[in-house]
Each structure stands twice: as C-alpha cells, then as structure tokens.
C-alpha cells in the first residue's frame, strides 16, 4: 500500500492567516485560494480496498458565504481541488441553503460589524463539511475539510449499490444526495440508478424535493435520464406550477422540455394575454416565440389599427420585416389602412419609405400601392 499525505503545513498556514486576520473577507478568500492551490492532496493506492490509483480520498478547500438582510436563504460557494484528465484543477459550486443548515453559525455572528472568527458545520447524509473562517457584515470566507460519513457508504453497499469512491461520496454530500431521495426513487418505481447516476442527478440538481414535486404534479417518469433531462433544460417545479396556474396543466414531459427550450414562460404568456392574445396553444406560443413575436410588437400593431390579428398574420408580418415603425412611416405619407397582405407585398418588393420620398420628390404623388410596387420593380423608372 502506497500513501501520500498532506503535511498539514497548508492548514497551519491557513490557521495562522485567520489568527492575524483583520481585513475584508474577500481578501482572505483570495489568500486562501493561493494557500490551498499549493497544498498537496491526500491520495491512496490500496488494491485491498478496490480503490484505483490516484483516487482522491480527502477533500478540502475554501468557502464563501453571503448573508443578505430580509432574505431567508444564504448563498454558499465552495471551491476545491479535483483531479481531471489534464491533471488537477479547481472546481466551484454555489447553492442557496437555509441559515439553519450551518450548524454552529448564527445570523448575529455573520452580521457582526466588528467581525470575528467562526467555526460551523454543514452536515449532509454523505458527510460533513467542517468549516472555519471569518465573518463581517454578512460576508464570510474561510476553509473547509470534508469528513465522509461511513454509515452512508455502508447503507449504499447494503442496498446493493456498492461502495462509493471517495470522490463520489464527496460529490453526493456536496449536492445533498440523501438516502431519503434514493428511497423515494425506489418507492416511485424509477429504474434502479447506478452510483454514477446518483452522482449525476446530484450534480444536475435532481434532488428529493424535485422528484416529490414532480409526483405531486402527476409526473412519474420512471427513467433516470428523463429526470436529468427535465432538470437540465430548466423545467423547474416553479415553471410547471406557473404554467398550470395559467391553464396549461398535465402537459407531457417532453412538451414541457420543448416549451422551456423555446423560451416560453409564464411572463411571456401573461404579456401576450395583456395584448389580447388569450387561449393560445403551446404550439402557437412556441411558434410566436421562435419568430420573435413580442407582446410589444402585437400591442404596437393594435395601436396602429391592426387589432386582433391572427397568430399567422403576426408571424407573416414579422417574418417579412414589417415593423410598427414601417407602418407608422407609411401613414405619414398618407397610406392609411393598408391591408396585411399589401404591407407584406410592399416589403417584399423593397418599397421603403425612402423610395416613396424619392418618388414624391420627382412629382409622383398619390401613387397607389400597386403603382409603388410596379415602379420599384422597374427600378423607379417612369
């Protein structure tokens, strides 16, 4: 068995840094980055445990936390070193948590105007992040050391998943892959995930609350890949909830993904309704979004006398470059109540308002729409 251990010098340096610390937290965070970037990381190469050579077995890094007045969540960022194909690099992970999850840290300590040292823990099923550092005026930074929970690994092994690697367990703790989440997948009849899939779900934001929330909306996808795809494409519980409140309920999962991918959200639907476009299908909404139909465009057309145009008419006007400004300028030249079809023909044949001005300067006034098109086709010749 071959082992390389951290000499502890880096951690001692960090402790000395904090004992003398009297400057802004962000400066400490930058200093910590330099200290830990130079610190050796613990590895193991023990064939008896089934661990592969070069697998990281201890994890440490820096934390950065921001408390904001009036907000019930705090943002925590963890920076740590990890192995990749190209050697070692740093990874960052940020997420919001309830302040109560930071055991040993009070809001009073965090918001102190005088500043002070702190020690606290972020406990997860898979392990604990032991943190120390400094807080002042709601901003804090420091370093952490991760302690894996052996009972978590034992339970996974007991359930037939096998023993997670050190890096897998660290990731499961980082992304809060709880045992209750694994049980929820089983109780809902999802296919049995692998350890890699459990890690992947955590990294992509598929957690207990998400799976339970989907079930409450009537979605039981069974497929792990489908769960990850939904979350990856931004189909959040709030997105589903807002669509349902607007009357778009029980939408197939793949349609939800398509809707989200095309940028159709509750705000867009509400804007269109205010512009007079209600009871549109999701397909119509997606088509309007794809063709750049904004509520502002529809409202401007209505103000110019083109109210209650069909979705197809709106799209045609937008696709052929008929803007509200173009219609407005035509009106200034006396072309009122030009039909949608005529507007499109004028634009298609390159009849610009500057061309109309040019013909007017030549004495060609009161030209009809057809005469304008004919003149433009002939290059403006008499």
Secondary structure by P-SEA (a helix, b strand, c coil): cbbbbccaaaaaaaaaaaaaccccaaaaaaaaaaaaaabbbbbbbccccccccccccbbbbbbbbbbbccccbbbbbbbbbbbccccbbbbbbbbccccccccccccccccccccccccccccccccccccccccccccccbbbbbbbcaaaaaaaaaaccccccaaaaaaaaaacccaaaaaaaaaaccccccaaaaaaaaaacccaaaaaaaaaaccccccaaaaaaaaaacccaaaaaaaaaaccccccaaaaaaaaaacccaaaaaaaaaaccccccaaaaaaaaaacccaaaaaaaaaaccccccaaaaaaaaaacccaaaaaaaaaaccccccaaaaaaaaaacccaaaaaaaaaaccccccaaaaaaaaaacccc
